[in-house]
Amino acid sequence: MFIGKVVGNVVCTHKDPSLKGIKLMAVHPLKDDLTPKGKPIIAIDTVGQAGYGDIVYLAKSGESGMPLKKDMVASDAGIMGIIDHYYIEEKMKD
């Protein structure tokens, strides 16, 4: 799992039938300090409530569609939840 920030949504006139009724969101992966990491990706919104600006946690590959309880979902990344609070304690250097 990893975290990211929703930076947009994706509208498709045609998509795979396994994605019918599922929102597609543009998500920018984040480092532990919440700074952007790499390029934005397209993820399915398995919780159905993610929106622009939300910090979310995601799963990749086959796990991305597990909450949908379907045999196969055409997805490489899926939003598993919306993060309300995020805190990482910085380790002390010796």
ABEGO torsion letter per residue (X at the ends): XBBBBBAEBBBBABBBAAABGBBBBBBBBBBAAGBBBEBBBBBBBAAGABBBGBBBBBBBEAAAAAAAGBABBBBABBBABBBABBBBBBBBBX
